[in-house]
Amino acid sequence: MNGRRTWRPLLPAAVRILLLILFAALPWLGPEDVRADTLPPPVREALNKAQVPPEAVSVLIQPLEGGAPLLAANETVPRNPASVMKLVTTFAAYETFGAQRRWTSRLVARGHVLGQELVGDLVLQSDGDPYLTAERAWKLLRTARALGIQTIRGRLRLEADGLRIPPTDPFAFDGDGYRPYNTPASAELVNFNTVIVQIQPSPDGTRALATLHPPLAGVNVGNALKIEAGLCPADVVKRLETGVQEDAQGVAITLSGRYPTSCGIRWLGLSPLPAERFASAMLEGIWRELGGRLLPADAPAPATSEWLVASDDSPTLTEIAYQMNKWSSNPIARQLLALVGAARSPEAPDHVAAGAQAVQALLAEAGIDRHGVVLENGAGLSREERIAASDLARLLQTVWNRPYAAEFIATLPVAGVDGTARRRFKDAPIREWAHVKTGTLRDVRAIAGFAQSRSGRRYVIVAFVEHANAAQASDVLTALFDWLWEH
């Protein structure tokens, strides 16, 4: 850092996951001089180049120490924040559960163990754990095998009674319901309802291989990929034709297209099954890979006989939010919103709707919602969600004064370094000096977080571009951060 002292809270330990998938001022005067109501010339130039009118932009840059805004433009206009809405969900989760909250999954045997056979059901009990990964399920099931259970004469299933979530159509947003970013919240959520297809050349380079992680019972890969020589396109996975087909024999993930040997190993995330079917297929797939057997039951499992085989705690909420915000995980965000609803309104018939109502109440209590926050699923993958830049800036200032401020900020991508901001600001002076959440939809480019300028001043920054040409407006945000750096 060339001898400069870096402002940055310590990052918590976090496990990197698959995820996958689915993201002004009078420039000559300082913040103590005047509130600026016009955008700086470099930002206007970038807007003109992108053919985006200034009215389509909302910006608020506010000193964390208080005082007049450094820059404000259209800050009270509610706009679609895309994935930046995850900051609101993170705030609600921290306010509800605290930074160190963990969820617990339990593996119980219901029935009688006779030698190496369980006559009854092996049940994985989830409390809505938003981070119940395949690795953690594997550890629980392996414990059952290590304790001597080889055959289950009954059922292997997931039991999750803590959340009430009405069915949601994953195809409703953009018609691509097999993509993990469209995964809805679910009481039966495991591994983010995502299977990773690993694609790679065979050892002799004559064909492309495809494997599934985790294994899913009844799900196979229909591999029609053609191996070839040549350079590897950066978007090679996006160029492949993929699909999910189901018939009497099971479910097939279909792959076709060309795959250069120079691509090495690449990954494709898919959500081929509804959550309850995915959970069953994953548990059975892992159990059989561990050498376990699953046979039909002769009679229902005894209701009163239950033995705790193993239990496992999730990472802390901070570690989970780290993954959610760094990599913009929609499944985690949606699950956390439902968990907030269940915690604050346990008897509600719809915990997603209850979560949205709880967030509104939390914002109101903190004096944040001044211009009408609209929350749908808490992930930002929505055409309906809205928040004003001034309200989001107030939320971030509120976070700054909470005991969990360091943990919250550590969940945000570091500009030019990691997460969804790793490719942005790589050559900008603000690199490493800002923790920001990014958001991207077809007609939205958004960013919000905390930044430090060259002078050492610390700011909250929120910027939204909502326009048909928003995809061409990335330079607008870069110009904004370059301008901020000089203050």
C-alpha positions in Angstrom: 0.0 0.0 0.0 3.1 2.3 -0.5 3.2 3.1 3.2 -0.4 4.2 3.4 -2.4 3.0 6.3 -5.3 0.9 5.0 -8.8 1.3 6.4 -10.3 -2.1 6.5 -11.9 -4.4 9.1 -10.4 -7.8 9.6 -12.1 -10.4 7.4 -13.6 -13.4 9.1 -12.7 -16.9 8.1 -15.1 -18.1 5.4 -15.4 -21.2 3.2 -15.6 -20.4 -0.5 -18.5 -22.1 -2.1 -20.0 -22.8 -5.5 -21.9 -20.3 -6.1 -22.4 -19.6 -8.8 -24.1 -18.0 -10.8 -25.8 -15.3 -10.9 -25.0 -9.2 -10.4 -22.9 15.4 -8.1 -21.1 17.8 -7.1 -19.3 21.0 -7.7 -16.0 19.3 -8.2 -13.9 22.3 -7.2 -15.3 22.5 -3.6 -14.9 20.2 -0.6 -17.8 18.6 1.3 -17.6 21.3 4.0 -18.2 24.1 1.5 -21.6 23.3 -0.2 -24.0 20.6 -1.1 -23.6 19.9 -4.8 -26.7 19.1 -6.9 -25.0 18.5 -10.2 -23.0 15.6 -11.4 -19.2 16.1 -11.9 -18.1 16.6 -15.5 -16.3 13.2 -15.8 -19.5 11.5 -14.7 -21.6 13.6 -17.2 -19.2 12.7 -20.0 -19.5 9.0 -19.2 -23.3 9.3 -19.2 -23.3 11.1 -22.5 -21.1 8.4 -24.0 -23.5 5.7 -22.7 -26.5 7.7 -23.9 -28.0 7.8 -20.4 -29.7 11.0 -19.2 -28.8 12.4 -15.8 -32.3 11.9 -14.7 -31.8 8.1 -14.8 -29.0 8.3 -12.2 -29.3 8.5 -8.4 -26.2 9.3 -6.3 -25.5 10.0 -2.7 -22.0 10.3 -1.2 -22.2 11.1 2.5 -19.3 11.6 4.9 -19.4 8.9 7.6 -18.5 11.5 10.2 -21.7 13.4 9.3 -22.3 16.8 7.7 -23.5 17.8 4.3 -23.3 15.3 1.4 -20.3 15.5 -0.8 -22.6 14.7 -3.8 -26.3 14.3 -4.1 -28.4 13.8 -7.2 -31.9 12.3 -7.5 -31.2 10.7 -4.2 -34.8 10.5 -3.0 -36.1 8.7 -6.2 -36.8 5.0 -5.4 -35.1 2.9 -8.0 -34.4 -0.8 -8.7 -31.2 -1.6 -6.8 -30.7 -5.1 -8.3 -28.4 -7.2 -6.0 -27.5 -4.2 -3.9 -30.8 -5.0 -2.2 -28.9 -7.8 -0.4 -27.5 -5.1 1.9 -31.0 -4.6 3.2 -31.4 -8.3 3.8 -28.0 -8.5 5.5 -29.0 -5.6 7.8 -32.3 -7.4 8.7 -30.5 -10.7 9.4 -27.9 -9.0 11.6 -30.6 -7.1 13.5 -32.6 -10.3 14.0 -30.0 -12.9 14.7 -26.7 -11.2 15.5 -23.4 -11.7 13.8 -22.5 -15.0 15.4 -25.8 -16.9 14.8 -25.4 -20.5 13.6 -28.0 -23.0 12.4 -27.9 -26.7 13.3 -28.6 -29.8 11.2 -29.2 -33.1 12.9 -29.1 -36.7 11.6 -31.5 -39.0 13.5 -32.3 -42.7 13.1 -35.9 -43.6 13.6 -36.3 -47.3 14.1 -34.1 -50.1 15.3 -30.5 -50.8 14.4 -29.9 -54.5 14.0 -26.3 -55.2 13.2 -25.5 -53.1 10.1 -29.1 -52.5 9.2 -31.4 -49.7 10.3 -34.9 -50.9 10.2 -36.6 -47.5 9.9 -35.8 -44.1 8.5 -32.6 -42.0 8.5 -33.7 -38.4 8.7 -31.7 -35.2 8.2 -33.4 -32.5 10.2 -32.9 -28.9 9.1 -34.0 -25.8 10.8 -33.9 -23.9 7.5 -30.1 -23.7 7.6 -29.1 -21.4 4.7 -25.7 -23.0 4.4 -26.5 -26.8 4.5 -23.9 -27.8 1.8 -23.2 -31.2 0.3 -20.0 -31.4 2.2 -21.8 -31.0 5.5 -24.4 -33.5 4.6 -21.6 -35.9 3.5 -20.0 -35.6 6.9 -23.3 -36.4 8.7 -24.0 -39.4 6.5 -20.4 -40.6 6.8 -20.8 -40.6 10.6 -23.8 -43.0 10.2 -21.6 -45.3 8.1 -18.7 -45.0 10.5 -21.1 -46.1 13.3 -21.8 -49.3 11.4 -25.0 -48.5 9.5 -24.7 -49.9 6.0 -28.3 -50.7 5.0 -31.4 -48.5 5.5 -34.5 -50.6 5.3 -36.8 -47.6 5.1 -36.4 -44.0 3.9 -33.5 -41.6 3.7 -35.1 -38.1 3.8 -34.9 -34.5 4.8 -37.2 -33.2 7.4 -37.7 -29.4 7.7 -40.7 -28.1 9.5 -39.5 -24.7 10.6 -40.3 -22.7 7.5 -43.6 -22.2 5.7 -42.9 -21.1 2.1 -45.6 -21.3 -0.6 -44.5 -22.8 -3.9 -42.7 -20.3 -6.2 -42.1 -20.7 -9.9 -38.4 -20.5 -10.6 -39.1 -19.8 -14.3 -41.2 -16.7 -13.5 -38.3 -14.1 -13.6 -36.7 -14.8 -17.0 -37.8 -18.3 -18.1 -34.6 -20.0 -17.1 -35.6 -21.8 -14.0 -32.7 -24.3 -14.2 -30.2 -21.6 -13.3 -29.3 -21.5 -9.6 -29.8 -17.7 -9.4 -33.5 -18.4 -9.8 -33.7 -20.8 -6.9 -36.5 -19.8 -4.5 -36.4 -20.1 -0.7 -37.4 -23.5 0.6 -37.6 -25.4 3.9 -35.9 -28.2 2.1 -33.0 -26.1 0.7 -29.7 -28.1 0.6 -26.5 -27.2 -1.3 -28.3 -24.0 -2.6 -30.3 -26.5 -4.7 -27.3 -26.5 -7.1 -25.3 -29.2 -8.8 -22.0 -28.4 -10.4 -21.3 -30.0 -13.7 -17.5 -30.3 -14.0 -16.3 -30.3 -17.7 -12.8 -31.3 -18.7 -10.8 -33.0 -21.5 -10.2 -36.7 -21.1 -6.6 -37.8 -20.4 -5.9 -38.5 -24.0 -7.7 -35.3 -25.2 -10.1 -37.1 -27.5 -13.4 -36.3 -25.7 -14.9 -34.0 -23.1 -15.9 -35.5 -19.8 -18.7 -34.3 -17.5 -19.2 -35.2 -13.9 -21.8 -34.1 -11.3 -20.9 -32.7 -7.8 -22.6 -33.7 -5.6 -23.9 -37.0 -6.9 -27.7 -37.0 -7.5 -29.5 -40.3 -7.5 -31.5 -40.6 -10.7 -29.8 -37.7 -12.4 -27.3 -38.3 -15.2 -25.4 -36.3 -17.8 -26.3 -36.6 -21.5 -22.9 -35.5 -22.9 -22.8 -34.6 -26.6 -19.9 -32.2 -26.3 -17.4 -32.2 -29.1 -13.7 -31.8 -28.2 -11.6 -29.6 -30.4 -8.2 -27.8 -30.6 -7.8 -24.0 -30.5 -8.1 -21.2 -28.0 -10.5 -21.2 -25.2 -13.2 -18.5 -25.3 -13.6 -16.8 -21.9 -17.4 -17.5 -22.1 -17.0 -21.1 -23.3 -19.5 -22.4 -20.7 -22.1 -19.8 -21.7 -21.8 -20.9 -25.3 -22.7 -24.5 -24.5 -26.3 -25.6 -25.0 -27.7 -27.1 -21.8 -31.0 -28.5 -20.8 -32.8 -30.8 -18.4 -34.9 -33.6 -19.7 -37.0 -36.0 -17.6 -38.6 -39.4 -18.6 -39.4 -42.7 -17.0 -35.7 -43.5 -16.6 -34.9 -40.4 -14.6 -33.5 -36.9 -15.2 -30.8 -36.1 -17.7 -28.7 -32.9 -17.8 -28.0 -32.5 -21.5 -24.8 -30.8 -22.8 -23.9 -30.1 -26.4 -21.5 -27.7 -28.2 -17.8 -27.4 -28.8 -15.2 -27.6 -26.0 -11.5 -26.8 -26.8 -9.0 -28.9 -24.9 -7.2 -25.6 -23.9 -10.2 -24.8 -21.6 -9.0 -27.4 -19.1 -11.5 -27.7 -16.2 -14.6 -25.5 -16.2 -17.8 -25.5 -14.1 -21.5 -25.1 -14.9 -24.0 -24.6 -12.1 -27.6 -25.9 -12.6 -30.7 -26.4 -10.5 -32.3 -29.4 -12.2 -34.9 -30.3 -9.6 -37.3 -28.7 -7.2 -35.8 -28.4 -3.7 -37.6 -31.3 -2.1 -36.6 -33.7 -4.9 -33.1 -32.3 -5.1 -32.6 -32.9 -1.3 -33.7 -36.6 -1.6 -31.6 -37.2 -4.7 -28.5 -35.6 -3.1 -28.8 -37.6 0.2 -29.3 -40.9 -1.7 -26.5 -40.1 -4.1 -24.1 -39.4 -1.3 -25.3 -42.4 0.8 -24.7 -44.8 -2.1 -21.3 -43.3 -2.9 -20.4 -44.0 0.8 -21.2 -47.6 0.2 -24.6 -47.5 1.8 -27.7 -49.4 0.7 -31.3 -48.3 0.6 -34.1 -50.9 0.6 -37.8 -50.6 0.9 -39.3 -50.9 4.4 -41.4 -53.9 5.4 -43.4 -51.6 7.8 -43.4 -47.9 8.9 -40.7 -46.8 11.2 -41.6 -46.8 14.9 -42.7 -43.3 15.9 -41.2 -43.4 19.4 -37.7 -44.7 18.7 -35.2 -42.0 17.8 -31.5 -42.0 18.1 -29.3 -38.9 17.4 -26.6 -40.1 15.0 -24.8 -36.8 14.4 -25.2 -33.0 14.4 -23.4 -30.2 12.7 -23.5 -26.4 13.1 -23.4 -24.0 10.2 -20.8 -21.3 9.8 -21.7 -18.0 11.6 -24.1 -15.6 10.0 -21.1 -13.4 9.2 -19.4 -16.2 7.3 -22.7 -17.0 5.4 -23.3 -13.3 4.6 -19.7 -13.1 3.4 -20.5 -15.7 0.8 -23.8 -14.1 0.0 -22.5 -10.6 -0.6 -19.0 -11.4 -2.0 -20.5 -13.7 -4.7 -24.1 -12.3 -4.7 -25.8 -15.6 -3.9 -29.6 -15.2 -4.5 -30.5 -18.6 -2.8 -28.8 -17.5 0.5 -30.4 -14.1 0.4 -33.9 -15.5 -0.2 -33.4 -18.1 2.6 -32.3 -15.4 5.0 -35.3 -13.3 4.3 -37.6 -16.3 5.0 -35.7 -17.0 8.2 -36.1 -13.4 9.4 -39.8 -13.8 8.7 -40.0 -17.1 10.7 -38.1 -15.6 13.6 -40.2 -12.5 13.9 -43.6 -14.0 12.9 -43.4 -17.8 13.5 -47.1 -18.4 13.0 -47.3 -16.6 9.7 -48.5 -18.7 6.7 -45.8 -17.3 4.4 -42.4 -16.6 6.0 -41.1 -14.9 2.8 -43.9 -12.3 3.0 -43.4 -12.1 6.8 -39.7 -11.5 6.2 -40.5 -8.6 3.9 -42.9 -7.1 6.4 -40.3 -7.6 9.2 -37.7 -5.7 7.1 -40.1 -2.8 6.6 -40.6 -2.7 10.4 -36.9 -2.8 11.1 -36.2 0.0 8.6 -39.0 2.1 10.1 -37.7 1.6 13.7 -34.3 2.8 12.5 -35.7 5.8 10.7 -34.4 4.5 7.4 -37.4 4.1 5.1 -38.3 7.6 4.1 -39.3 7.2 0.5 -41.0 3.8 0.2 -38.8 0.7 0.2 -40.3 -2.2 -1.9 -39.0 -5.6 -1.0 -40.0 -8.8 -2.8 -37.5 -11.6 -2.2 -34.5 -9.8 -0.6 -32.1 -10.9 -3.3 -32.6 -8.1 -5.8 -33.5 -10.4 -8.7 -36.8 -8.6 -9.1 -38.5 -6.1 -11.3 -40.5 -4.8 -8.4 -38.0 -4.0 -5.6 -37.2 -0.4 -5.0 -35.2 1.8 -2.6 -34.0 5.4 -2.7 -30.3 6.1 -2.6 -30.8 8.3 0.5 -32.5 5.5 2.3 -29.8 3.0 1.5 -27.1 5.5 2.5 -28.9 6.0 5.8 -29.0 2.2 6.3 -25.2 2.0 5.8 -24.6 4.9 8.2 -26.8 3.0 10.7 -24.7 -0.1 10.2 -21.5 2.0 10.8 -22.8 2.7 14.3 -23.8 -0.9 15.2 -21.6 -3.3 17.2 -21.5 -5.6 14.1 -20.1 -2.9 11.8 -16.8 -4.6 11.1 -18.4 -7.9 10.4 -21.0 -6.4 8.1 -18.4 -4.4 6.1 -16.1 -7.5 5.8 -18.9 -9.3 3.9 -18.7 -6.8 1.0 -16.4 -7.2 -2.0 -13.2 -5.2 -2.0 -13.0 -3.0 -5.0 -10.6 -4.5 -7.6 -9.7 -7.4 -5.4 -12.4 -10.0 -4.7 -16.0 -11.1 -5.2 -18.2 -9.5 -7.8 -16.0 -6.3 -7.6 -12.7 -8.1 -8.4 -12.8 -7.1 -12.1 -14.0 -3.5 -11.4 -11.6 -0.7 -10.4 -8.5 -2.9 -10.9 -6.6 0.0 -12.3 -8.5 2.7 -10.4 -7.0 4.6 -7.5 -9.9 3.5 -5.3 -8.7 -0.1 -5.6 -8.6 -1.8 -2.1 -10.0 1.4 -0.5 -13.7 0.6 -0.9 -16.0 -2.2 0.3 -19.0 -2.3 -2.1 -21.9 -4.4 -3.1 -22.6 -4.4 -6.8 -25.9 -5.0 -8.7 -26.7 -5.8 -12.3 -29.9 -6.4 -14.2 -30.7 -5.8 -17.9 -31.5 -2.1 -17.3 -29.8 -1.5 -13.9 -26.2 -0.9 -12.8 -25.9 -0.2 -9.1 -23.3 0.0 -6.4 -23.3 0.8 -2.7 -20.9 0.6 0.2 -18.1 2.3 2.1 -15.1 4.1 0.6 -12.1 6.1 1.7 -10.7 8.9 -0.4 -7.1 10.0 -0.9 -7.4 12.5 1.9 -8.4 9.7 4.4 -12.0 10.8 4.6 -14.5 7.9 4.8 -17.8 8.0 3.0 -20.9 6.0 2.3 -21.6 5.9 -1.4 -24.7 4.8 -3.2 -25.2 5.0 -7.0 -28.0 3.7 -9.2 -28.3 3.8 -13.0 -31.7 2.7 -14.2 -32.1 3.0 -17.9 -32.4 0.9 -21.1 -28.7 1.7 -21.8 -27.5 0.9 -18.3 -25.3 -2.0 -19.6 -23.2 0.7 -21.3 -22.9 2.8 -18.1 -20.2 0.9 -16.2 -17.7 3.8 -16.9 -20.2 6.1 -15.1 -19.5 4.3 -11.8 -15.8 4.2 -12.4 -15.8 7.9 -13.1 -17.8 8.5 -9.9 -15.3 6.6 -7.7 -12.3 8.3 -9.4 -13.9 11.6 -8.5 -14.6 10.5 -4.9 -10.9 9.5 -4.6 -9.8 13.0 -5.0 -11.8 14.2 -2.0 
